[in-house]
Amino acid sequence: MSNVVLSKRGFERFKTRHPWVYKSDTLSLPQEVGIFPVEEETGRVLGYALVNARSEISVRVLTYWKEASVDILIARVHAALDFRESLNIDADSYRLIHAEADELPALVVDRYQDFLVVQNGSAAMEVYLPEILEVLIERLQPTGILGRFENKNRELEGLSTENTVLYGEVPDTIECREGEVRYLVNPYTGQKTGAFLDQRENRTLLGQYAAGRGLDVFSYHGSFGLHLAGGCDHLECIDVSEDALRRAEENMQLNGFEHVVFTAANAFDRLRELEKAGEKFDTISLDPPAFAKRRKDLDAAYGAYKELNLRCMKLLAPGGILASSSCSFHVSDSDFYEMLGDAARDAGRRFRILERKTQASDHPEMLGVPETRYLKFALLQAMD
């Protein structure tokens, strides 16, 4: 059994304190998975890491210049839970463990009311999952824990890709609360672990500005729409998926909102139709999918984001509010705000920025690990 031995390039990457070291930057790797020492070519031990030789990200660093064992994982789970408790979140559904940002590589745990959903993309972390589950059960006393394991990354790691109930019982539908809003989640089939929890604070913020005629573009299950409906006199929710809109309608009914219409359509096409018809809206939410999943998609994504924002800007009434988002990691903050500026110029309108936000505080960013910051959210007001 060998330790991890880094190449010179791997050592340089290690020194940046980014927790990922790629297989191509190692000289040798243990063939078993688990926690192992990391050495430079001289044999000096640099730290400890979760290691899987089968993975492209073969080394996920846990410690620098000190030993590590399962005990450090357990301590970090406790620290992550303590941090969430300190946030005083006004919701019963939020992120408990945010992978690298909580120094628990590849591990995500989300809470939905009394249930937990776990995602893990590392075979080395999987070795210690039973001990981690013990901590979660002891601290949180959940009714059930679901493993959302259908992710393709698990297949690349040599892991099972079947969703598995890891503890207790987990129902198909969970009723959750976010501020004054209630919504339904299917933890087995919903996006991510069931819902987009990272936009929670941004949705609540937008709700404070909601007024007049509202438009929710890429509505999905109505997550932004629910907060818009509380302040708007009329709301249209647009999504290409009729199944998603059916859940959005259920969520609206759950909250007693009856002034909402649902349009199953391609968002680009529907926005053009509304513009052609001369429609105007006072509050618009635009939360499109990640158009740039790879760096090579960036140019096409920029054009798509610009087109959508341009259309929404033209639809805004004077003084209206546009909440614009991008969850594409490869679209940087500077790219995002440059795109908004380009769209505003092409729309022939002036906007001021009311808020610049990112993902919610329970999805923290780790300094020096840009992959932990991905969400951009701008709240804009039309000045003319």
PATI-578673 format. One record per atom (N, C-alpha, C): residue in one letter; x, y, z negated. Coordinates in steps of 0.2 Angstrom, whole numbers, plus 2048, in hexadecimal, padded with zeros to 3 digits. Last residue first. Layout:
BEGIN
aXYZ
...
end
This chain:
BEGIN
d74A90F852
d746913856
d74190F859
m751907849
m75190E847
m74D91284C
a74D8F8842
a74D8FC848
a74C903846
q7588EF837
q7528F4837
q7528F883E
l75D8DF832
l75E8E5836
l7578E9836
l7678D482A
l7608D7829
l7618DE82D
a76F8C582E
a76F8CD82E
a7688CF82E
f7798B882A
f7728BA82A
f7738C282A
k7828A982E
k7828B182E
k77B8B382E
l78B89B827
l78489F828
l7858A6829
y797896824
y79589582B
y78E89982C
r7A489181A
r7A089781B
r79E897823
t7AB88681A
t7A6887814
t7A288D815
e7B5888823
e7AF883825
e7AA884820
p7BF88F81E
p7BA893821
p7B488E823
v7C7890810
v7C488A813
v7BE88D818
g7CB89B80A
g7D089780D
g7CD891811
l7BF8997FD
l7C489E800
l7C989A803
m7B0891800
m7B78907FD
m7BC895800
e7A08967FC
e7A5896801
e7AC8967FD
p79188D7F6
p7978927F5
p79C8917FB
h78288C7F5
h7878897FB
h78D88E7FB
d77C8937EC
d77D88C7EA
d7818887F0
s77B89F7F2
s78089F7ED
s7818987EB
a77789D804
a77589E7FD
a77B89D7F8
q7818A4811
q77D89F80E
q77C8A0807
t7818B6813
t7838B0816
t77F8AA812
k77D8C7819
k77D8C1814
k7808BB818
r77A8D8819
r77E8D281C
r77F8CD817
e76D8E381B
e7708DE817
e7748D981C
l76A8ED824
l7678EE81D
l76B8E9819
i7708F6831
i7718EF82E
i76F8F1827
r7668FE83E
r76B8FE838
r76B8F7834
f76690084F
f7648FC849
f7698FE844
r75F90685E
r763907859
r761903853
r75D8FF86F
r75A901869
r760902864
g75F8F987B
g75E90087B
g75B902875
a7628EC87D
a75B8ED87B
a7598F587B
d76F8ED87E
d76B8EB884
d7648EC883
r7728F1871
r7748F5877
r7708F387D
a76E8E586A
a76B8EC869
a76C8F186E
a7778DC86F
a7708DB870
a76C8E186F
d7848E186B
d7828E0872
d77B8E0873
g7818DF85D
g7828E6860
g7818E6867
l7808D285C
l77B8D685A
l77B8DD85D
m78D8CE85F
m7888CC863
m7828D0862
e7948D4855
e7968D685B
e7908D4860
y7908CB84B
y78E8D384B
y78F8D6851
f7958BF84F
f78E8C084E
f78C8C784E
d7A38C1850
d79F8BF856
d7988C1855
s7A68C4842
s7A78C9847
s7A38C884D
d7A28B783D
d79F8BD83B
d79F8C3840
s7A38AB84A
s7A58AE844
s7A18B4842
v79D89C84F
v79B8A3850
v79D8A7849
h7A0890849
h7A489384E
h7A389A850
f79588D841
f79B88F83E
f7A0892843
s785893843
s78A890847
s791892844
c77A89983F
c77D89383A
c78389083E
s7748A983E
s7788A4842
s77B89F83D
s7668B483E
s76A8AF83B
s76E8AB841
s75D8C383A
s7608BF83F
s7668BA83C
a74F8CB838
a7548C7834
a7568C2839
l7498DB83B
l74C8D583E
l7508D283A
i73C8E7838
i7428E3835
i7438DD839
g7388F783F
g7378F083E
g73D8ED83B
g738904843
g73990383C
g7398FC83A
p72E900851
p73290584E
p732904846
a72C8EE853
a7298F5853
a72E8FA850
l7358E385E
l7358E6857
l7318ED858
l7388DE86A
l7328DC867
l7308E0861
k7458E086C
k7418E4870
k7398E386D
m74B8D7863
m74C8DE862
m7478E2866
c7488CB869
c7458CD862
c7458D4861
r7508CC874
r7498CB875
r7458CD86E
l75D8CC86E
l75B8D2873
l7538D2873
n75D8C0868
n75D8C6864
n75B8CC868
l75E8B7873
l7588B786E
l7588BD86A
e7698BC879
e7638BC87D
e75D8BC878
k7738B9870
k7728C0872
k76B8C0875
y7738AB86F
y7718AF869
y76F8B686B
a7778A887C
a7708A6879
a76E8AA873
g7848AD87C
g77F8B0881
g7788AE87F
y78A8A6872
y78A8AD872
y7848B0876
a789899878
a78589A872
a7858A2871
a79289A882
a78B899884
a78789A87E
d79E89C87B
d79C8A1880
d7948A0881
l79F890873
l79E897870
l79B89C875
d7A1883875
d79A885876
d79A88D875
k7AE880871
k7AD881878
k7A688487A
r7AC87E863
r7AF884865
r7AE88586D
r79B877860
r7A3876862
r7A587D864
k78F87C85E
k791876859
k79987585B
a787889860
a78E887861
a79188285C
f77A88985C
f77B889863
f783887865
a77188484F
a778885851
a77A884858
p76188C851
p765887850
p76D888851
p75B89C84B
p75C897850
p76189284E
d7518A6844
d7568A1841
d75789B846
l74B8B5842
l74E8B1848
l7538AD845
s73C8BD83D
s7428B983B
s7448B5841
i7368CE83D
i7388C8841
i73D8C483E
t7298D983B
t72E8D5837
t72F8CF83B
d7218E0844
d7248E483F
d72A8E083B
f71F8DF856
f71F8DC84F
f7238E084A
k7168E0865
k71B8E3860
k71A8DF859
e7138DB876
e7128DA86F
e7188DE86B
g7138DC884
g7138E2880
g7128E1879
a7148D088B
a70D8D2889
a70D8D9885
k7218CF88C
k71E8D1892
k7168D3891
e7248CB87F
e7278D2882
e7238D4888
l71E8BF87F
l71C8C487A
l71E8CB87D
e7268B8889
e71F8B988A
e71C8BE885
r7328B8883
r7318BC889
r72A8BD88B
l7308B0878
l7328B7877
l7318BB87D
r72D8A487F
r7288A787B
r72A8AE87A
d73A8A0885
d7348A2889
d72E8A6885
f74289F879
f7448A387E
f73E8A5883
a73B894872
a73B89B86F
a73D8A0875
n72F88A879
n73688C879
n736893877
a72188686D
a724889874
a72B88A873
a713887864
a718882866
a71B88486D
t70F892859
t710891860
t71588C861
f70389584D
f70889184E
f709890856
v6FE8A3842
v6FD89F848
v70389B849
v6F78A8832
v6FD8A6836
v6FB8A283C
h6EF8AB827
h6F08B082D
h6F68AE831
e6EE8A381C
e6EA8A1822
e6EA8A6828
f6F689C80F
f6F78A1815
f6F389F81B
g6F7893804
g6F1897805
g6F189C80B
n70188B803
n702891800
n6FC896801
l6FD88080B
l6FF87F804
l700885800
q6FD886817
q6F6884814
q6F888380C
m70A88781A
m70688D81A
m70088C816
n70E87981A
n71187D815
n70D884814
e706875825
e70587281F
e707877819
e70D87C82F
e70687E82E
e70487B827
a71987682F
a71987D82D
a71287F82B
r71586A833
r71886A82D
r71787182A
r71286E840
r70D86A83C
r70F86B835
l71E872845
l719877844
l713874840
a725866847
a72886B842
a722870840
d71D860851
d71E85D84A
d720862845
e72086985B
e719869859
e719865852
s72E87285E
s72C86C85B
s72586C859
v73187F861
v73087B867
v72D874865
d72988C858
d72E887858
d72C88285E
i72489B850
i725898857
i72A892856
c7168A2848
c71C89E847
c71D89A84E
e7108B2845
e7118AD84A
e7178A9848
l7068BA839
l70C8B783A
l70B8B2840
h6FF8C9832
h6FE8C4837
h7058C1838
d7038D0827
d6FC8D0828
d6FA8CA82D
c7108CB81C
c70E8CD822
c7068CC823
g7148C680F
g7148CD810
g7118CF817
g7138B8810
g7118BB80A
g7118C380A
a7198B581C
a7128B481B
a70F8B8815
l7278B581A
l7248BA81E
l71C8BA81C
h7288A9812
h72A8AF80F
h7278B5813
l7248A081C
l7218A0816
l7228A6812
g72E8A2826
g7278A4827
g7238A4821
f73989B822
f7398A3822
f7328A5822
s73388E823
s73789081D
s73789881D
g72C88782D
g72988D82A
g72D890824
h73287C832
h72D87B82D
h72A88182A
y736885840
y73787F83D
y73187D838
s737892847
s734891840
s73688B83C
f73D89A851
f74089384E
f73E892847
v7378A984A
v7398A5850
v73E8A084E
d7298B0844
d72E8AC842
d7318A7847
l7238C0842
l7258BB847
l72A8B7844
g7168CB83C
g71C8C783B
g71D8C2841
r70F8DB839
r70F8D583E
r7168D183D
g7118E0829
g70E8E182F
g70D8DB833
a7208DA820
a71A8DF821
a7178DE828
a72E8D6816
a7288D381B
a7228D881A
y7378D880D
y7378DD813
y7308DC817
q7388CE805
q7378D4802
q7368DA807
g73B8C380D
g7348C480B
g7338CB807
l7488C480F
l7448C6814
l73D8C7812
l74C8BE802
l74E8C5804
l7498C8809
t7488B1804
t7458B57FE
t7468BD800
r7518AE80E
r7498AD80F
r7468B280A
n75D8AF808
n75B8B380E
n7548B380F
e75D8A57FF
e75D8AC7FC
e75B8B0802
r75C899808
r75789B802
r7578A2800
q763894811
q76089A813
q75C89C80D
d76788780D
d76C88C80D
d76989380F
l75D87E80E
l75E881808
l763887808
f754878819
f75987C81A
f75A880813
a750866815
a74E86D816
a755872817
g75685A815
g74E85A815
g74C861816
t76385B817
t761856812
t759856811
k76185E828
k76685E822
k76485981D
q74F85D82B
q75685F82D
q75A85F826
g74784E825
g747855826
g74E857828
t746840822
t746842829
t74784982A
y74683E814
y749839818
y74A83B820
p74084880D
p74784880C
p74A842811
n735854812
n73684D813
n73E84B813
v72D860809
v73385E80C
v73385680D
l72386F808
l723867808
l72A86580C
y72287D7FD
y72387A803
y724873803
r71E88D7F6
r71E8857F5
r71F8837FC
v72489C7EF
v7228987F5
v7228917F3
e7298A47E6
e7228A37E5
e71F89E7EB
g73889B7E6
g7358A17E3
g72D8A07E2
e73488D7EC
e7398927ED
e7368997EB
r73187C7E8
r72F8837E7
r7358877E9
c72A86D7F1
c72F8717ED
c72D8787ED
e72485D7F2
e7228647F1
e7278687ED
i7298507FC
i72B8537F6
i72885A7F6
t726841804
t725848804
t72684A7FD
d72A834802
d72B837809
d72A83E809
p7338327F2
p72D8327F7
p72F8357FE
v73E8277EB
v73E82D7EE
v73882D7F3
e74381F7DB
e73E81F7E1
e73E8277E4
g75381A7D5
g74C81B7D4
g74881B7DB
y76081C7E1
y75E81C7DA
y75681D7D9
l76281C7EE
l76881A7E9
l7668197E2
v75C8177FD
v75A81A7F6
v75F8177F1
t76381C80C
t763817806
t76181A800
n76581C81D
n76381F817
n76181A812
e774815825
e76D814823
e76B81881D
t781814829
t77D81A82B
t77581982A
s79080F820
s78980E822
s785814824
l7A0814826
l79B813821
l794811824
g7AB81882E
g7AA81082D
g7A580F827
e7AC824832
e7AF82382C
e7AF81B82A
l7A382583C
l7AA82683E
l7AE824838
e797824835
e79981E83A
e7A081F83B
r79783082F
r79882A82B
r79A82482F
n795839839
n79B839836
n79C833832
k78783783C
k78C834840
k79383483D
n77C83482F
n780839832
n786835836
e77382D827
e77382C82E
e778830832
f77282E819
f77882B81C
f77882A823
r76C83480C
r76B836813
r771834816
g76782C7FE
g76D82D802
g76B82E809
l75D8327F1
l75D8307F7
l7648317FA
i75882F7E1
i75D8327E4
i75D82E7EB
g74B8347D5
g74E8307DA
g7538337DD
t74983C7CA
t7448367CB
t7478317D0
p7578407C0
p7538417C6
p74E83B7C6
q7608457B5
q75A8417B4
q7558417BA
l76B84D7B5
l7658507B8
l75F84C7B7
r7768467AE
r77584D7AD
r76E8507AF
e7748397B2
e77583A7AB
e7738427AA
i77483A7C0
i76E8377BD
i76E8397B5
l78183F7C2
l77B8427C5
l7758407C1
v7898357BD
v78983C7BA
v7838407BC
e78682A7C6
e78582A7BF
e7858317BB
l78B82F7D2
l78382E7D1
l78282E7CA
i79882E7D0
i7958357D1
i78E8347CF
e79A8207CF
e79B8247C9
e79882B7CA
p79681D7DD
p79281A7D7
p79481E7D0
l7A08247E5
l7998267E4
l7958237DF
y7AD8207E7
y7AB8237E0
y7A48257E0
v7AD81C7F4
v7AF8177EF
v7AD8197E8
e7A98277FB
e7A48227FA
e7A681D7F5
m7B582E7FD
m7B08307F8
m7AB82B7F6
a7BA826808
a7BD826802
a7B98297FC
a7B1829812
a7B182280F
a7B5822809
s7A7837813
s7AD835812
s7AD82E80F
g79B83E813
g79E83C819
g7A583A819
n78B83D80B
n79283C80A
n79583A811
q77D844803
q78084380A
q788842808
v76F8427F9
v7768427FA
v778840801
v7628497F1
v7648467F7
v76B8477F8
l7578477E2
l75E8497E5
l75F8467EC
f74884E7DB
f74C8497DF
f75284C7E1
d7408577D5
d7438527D0
d74784C7D4
q7448637E0
q7408627DB
q74385D7D6
y75185E7E8
y74A8607EA
y74685E7E4
r7628627EA
r75C8607E5
r7568627E8
d77085A7F2
d76A85F7F2
d76585D7ED
v7818587F4
v77B8567F0
v77685B7F0
v78E8527FE
v7898577FD
v7838547F9
l79F850801
l79984E7FD
l7948547FC
a7AB853807
a7A685080B
a79F84E807
p7B48567F8
p7B38567FF
p7AE851802
l7B285F7EC
l7AF8597ED
l7AE8577F4
e7B386D7EA
e7B98687EA
e7B78617E9
d7A98747EE
d7A98727E7
d7AE86D7E5
a7AC8767FB
a7AB87C7F7
a7AA87A7EF
e7AB869800
e7B186C7FF
e7B18727FB
a79B8667FA
a7A08637FD
a7A78677FB
h79186C7F1
h79286F7F8
h79986D7FA
i7848677E7
i78B8667E8
i78C8687F0
l77786D7E6
l77B86B7E0
l78286A7E1
r76C8777EE
r7728737EE
r7768737E8
y75A8767EA
y76187A7EC
y7668757EC
s74B8797E3
s74F8757E8
s7548797EA
d7448807DB
d74587A7D8
d7498757DD
a7488927D8
a74688C7DC
a7478867D9
d75189C7D4
d74A89C7D3
d7478987D8
i7608987CB
i75C8987D1
i7558987D0
n76B89B7C2
n76489D7C0
n75F89E7C7
l7788987C3
l77589D7C8
l76E89F7C7
s77C88F7BA
s77E8967B8
s77A89B7BD
e7798837C0
e7758857BA
e77688D7B9
r7838837C9
r77D8847CB
r7788867C6
f78E8807C0
f78E8867C4
f7878887C7
d78B8747BB
d78C8797B7
d78B8807BB
l78D86C7C7
l78686D7C4
l7868737BF
a79B86E7C9
a7968707CE
a78F8717CB
a7A08687BD
a7A186F7BE
a79C8727C4
h79C85A7BF
h79985E7B9
h79A8667BB
v7A48587CA
v79C8577CB
v79985B7C5
r7B08597C5
r7AE85E7CA
r7A785E7CB
a7B184E7BD
a7B28557BA
a7AF85A7BF
i7B18447C6
i7AB8457C1
i7AB84C7BE
l7BD8467CD
l7B78477D0
l7B18487CC
i7C68447C3
i7C584B7C5
i7BF84C7C9
d7C48367C1
d7C283B7BB
d7C18427BE
v7C982F7CB
v7C28307CB
v7C08357C6
s7D883A7CC
s7D58337CC
s7CD8357CC
a7E88417CF
a7E08417D0
a7DE83A7CF
e7F684C7CB
e7F38457CC
e7EB8467CC
k7FC85A7D3
k7FA8577CD
k7F68517CF
w7FF8627DE
w8048617D9
w80285E7D3
y7EE8647E1
y7F58667E4
y7FA8667DE
t7E08597E6
t7E585D7E1
t7EB85F7E4
l7D98557F1
l7D68567EB
l7DA85A7E6
v7D8855803
v7DC8567FD
v7D88587F7
r7D584880D
r7D184E80A
r7D484F803
v7DB84181B
v7DD843815
v7D9849812
s7D683F828
s7D8839824
s7D983B81D
i7CC843832
i7CE84782C
i7D0842827
e7CA837839
e7CE83C83C
e7D1841837
s7CB828830
s7C882E832
s7CC833835
r7D281D82C
r7CE81C832
r7CB823835
a7D8820821
a7DC820827
a7D881F82D
n7D382A814
n7D0825819
n7D482581F
v7D4831804
v7D882E80A
v7D482980E
l7D583E7FA
l7D18397FC
l7D3837803
a7E58427F1
a7DF8437F6
a7DB83D7F7
y7F184B7E8
y7ED8457E9
y7E78477EE
g8028527EB
g7FB8527E8
g7F884B7E9
l80F8507EE
l80C8577EF
l8058577EB
v81D8477EA
v8168477EA
v81384E7EA
r82B8457F5
r8288497F0
r8208497F0
g83083E800
g82D83A7FB
g82A83E7F5
t83384680B
t838844806
t836840800
e827848812
e82C843814
e83184180F
e81B84A805
e81E84C80B
e82484780C
e80C841800
e8138427FF
e815846805
v7FE83E7F5
v8008417FC
v8088437FB
p7F68307ED
p7FB8357ED
p7FD8387F5
f7E582C7EF
f7EC82A7F0
f7F08317F0
i7D58257EE
i7D982B7EC
i7E08297EC
g7CF81D7FD
g7CE81E7F6
g7D38247F4
v7D180E807
v7CE815806
v7CE8167FE
e7E080780E
e7DA80680A
e7D880E809
q7EB80A815
q7E6807818
q7E0806814
p7F4819813
p7F2813810
p7EC810814
l7FE820820
l7F882081C
l7F781A819
s80B82B827
s809824824
s803825820
l80C83782C
l81183282E
l80F82B82C
t7FF843832
t80283E82D
t80783A830
d7F884A83B
d7FD84E837
d80084A831
s7EE842840
s7F4844844
s7FA848841
k7E5843836
k7E983D837
k7EF83E83B
y7E485382E
y7E284E833
y7E7848834
v7DF85881F
v7E5857822
v7E3851827
w7D6865816
w7D685F81B
w7DD85F81E
p7D686F80D
p7D586880A
p7D686380F
h7E287C80D
h7DC879810
h7DC87280F
r7EE880808
r7E987E804
r7E287D807
t7F9881810
t7F4886810
t7EE88580B
k80087680E
k80287C80A
k7FD88180A
f7FB86D817
f7FA86C810
f7FB87280C
r801872823
r7FA873822
r7F887281A
e80E86E820
e80C876821
e805877820
f80C861820
f80E86481A
f80D86B81A
g80985E82D
g80485D828
g806860822
r815862833
r80F866835
r80A865830
k81D85782E
k81E85E82D
k81886382E
s81184B828
s81684D82D
s81885482B
l80F843818
l80D84881D
l813849822
v809833813
v80F837814
v80E83C81A
v80082C806
v80083080C
v80683480D
n80781C801
n804822800
n803826807
s80480B805
s808811805
s804817803
m8047FA800
m800800800
m804806800
end
